[in-house]
């Protein structure tokens, strides 16, 4: 289990992004999508072309979290937070510690709790999923500084 943080150097079209999401999806995977006026209600439903454009989204499972954010019309930047080692299609963030155990990233998995359905920070009511979703948090920590740089959603094993 080698932690990896990477990003796509080029912006992706929605079609390329959908292919990338499918590539990293495993069972189970959850999807959280945000628009200006709502958030996704069915976390188990993979996004389709009709869901675009959206402000941002994320797909997460036991192995990784894939995040995307709209930059221009139908163009998205993508970040990958993974525990399955280096991914050659992504530029490395920080140092990669496969050959040196004192460099790169380490991870810590923690419990997570969803916001209640009445949380006001979301544009519409947040779907009540507490009973059906078992999610956790994965901290990506710089080995040299012990600083948490990223917190990814995950599905506990």
Secondary structure, 3 states (H helix, E strand, C coil): CECEEEECCCCEEHHHHHHHHHHHCCCCCEEEEECCCCECCCCCCCCCHHHCCCCEEEEECCCEEEEEEEEECCEEEEEEEECECCCCCCEECCCCCCCCCCCCEEEEEEECCCCCCCCCCCCCCCCCCCCCCCCEEEEEEECCCCCEEEEEEECCC
